[in-house]
Amino acid sequence: MIKYTQLITDLKKGRILPLYLFYGEEAFLIQEAVDLIIRKVVDPGARDFTFNTVYCRETPVSDMVNLAQTLPFLSPMRLVIAKEIDVLKAADIKELLPYLESPSPSTCFVMVSEQRKYDKKAVVSAVETHGAVTAFYPLAERELHPWIAGWGRARGLSITGDAIQFLVQVLGTDLQKVNNELQKVVIYQKDKKDITLEDVMAVVGDFREFTSFDLAEAIGSKEAHRAFQILTRLLQEGEQPVGLLGMTAWNFRRLMRAKALEAGGVRYDEIKKKVGVLWLHSSSFQKQMKRFTLSELRDAFEVMLVTDKKLKSSSMKGRLVLERMIMTLCGA
C-alpha cells in the first residue's frame, strides 16, 4: 500500500508503474492522480492511439486485457484506465489475474473503484507485486490545510492561513467543493497573487445551512440535540463520517491546546491568536473552553480513537457510530 502523498510525489517525478489500483471515497483525489498519470504517460499527439478509458460494468475483461496487451503506437507507453473495477465478479477476476500477474511493461493499467474498501485479495496482491495500491479517503484537517496551500502554490498564488481556515470551516473536507470555490476566488481577484480571508469571504460566504465546523462546534459546546440535527443534515448532503470525525478531532485538539495555555496563565486574547481562532468564532470557542476540563478532553480523544476504528473496520453504519460518539462527548 502506497500513501497518496508518496504516490503523487512518485508520479510527479515520472516514476510510472505498469499497474495501479485506486479505491476510496475521495473521488476528487482519485481523479487528480489519474489526471497526473495521463499527463505523464499520454503524448497529446498520439492520444487516440495510446489511451483508453473503459467501464467494467459494460466492458468484457477480455477486451480490457486485449487493450492492455496492445503495443503502443507513436508513444513509448499505452494507458488503459478501468473504472468500476469493484463490479467484477469472481469469474471476471479469475480471467483478469493472469494479466495482473504478468503485466505488459509498455502499458500502464489503472484500475479504479470509488467504493470505500476493495477486498479482492488476489487482485491487491498482484498489483502490489508489480505496481501500487493506494486508498483515497477524505483528508484529515492536518492534511487539508497543506493541500489548499499547495493548490495555491501550483497556480502561483499565496493563500493566507486564516483564509484556509475559513475554507475548511465553511466547506468541510469535500475537495471538489473546495476546488470549485477556490476557482471562483481566483476569477474574483483577477491578477492578485495573494488570497486573503476577505477575498474568500466575499466569494464563498456561508452558503450552506450547516458545515462540518458547525457540528464540531455543537459537540464542543456539549449541545447534543443541535449536534444530532446538524449531523443528520450533513449526512443528507453527502458528507462522509470520517471527514466529520476529522473536523471534530481538529476542534478538540484546539481546545486541548487552549486549556493547556489557560492553565499556564495565558490570557484568552493571546490564546485565540496562538490557537488560530477567527474573530467571528471567538465567543463560541471561549464558551467551548468552559465546557471541558483538560482531563475530559483527554478522555474525549480516547472516545474519538475508538470511533475512528469503528468507522474504518466495523460494519456498523457511520451515522450510528457518530451518534454514539456525540452522546458520549456531550454527556447525553
Number of C-alpha atoms within 10 A of each C-alpha: 14 13 12 18 10 11 18 18 11 13 18 15 10 14 12 19 19 22 24 22 22 25 24 19 17 21 21 16 21 22 13 12 18 19 12 15 21 18 14 16 22 19 18 12 10 14 17 11 16 25 22 16 12 18 16 20 14 9 11 14 19 12 11 21 20 11 20 26 18 13 18 18 13 13 17 13 21 29 24 22 21 21 18 17 23 18 14 16 11 10 9 14 17 14 15 17 16 12 16 24 16 13 21 19 16 18 25 24 27 24 23 23 22 20 17 14 16 18 9 13 9 14 19 18 16 20 26 18 14 17 22 22 24 19 22 21 20 24 20 17 22 11 12 21 17 13 15 23 17 15 16 19 13 10 10 10 17 18 20 14 17 16 20 21 19 19 25 22 18 21 23 26 27 19 20 14 14 19 14 11 18 20 11 14 19 20 12 14 15 9 9 11 15 14 20 17 17 11 16 23 15 11 17 19 13 15 10 10 10 18 25 26 20 21 25 25 23 23 25 27 22 21 18 21 15 15 23 19 13 20 25 13 15 21 14 10 12 9 19 21 22 20 19 24 23 22 26 22 19 17 19 24 16 18 23 22 15 24 21 15 17 15 11 9 10 13 12 15 10 13 19 18 11 13 15 14 19 16 11 8 11 15 11 15 21 17 13 19 20 12 13 21 14 16 9 12 20 14 13 18 16 11 16 21 14 12 19 19 10 16 20 14 9 12 8 11 11 18 16 12 17 22 16 14 19 26 17 16 23 20 10 11
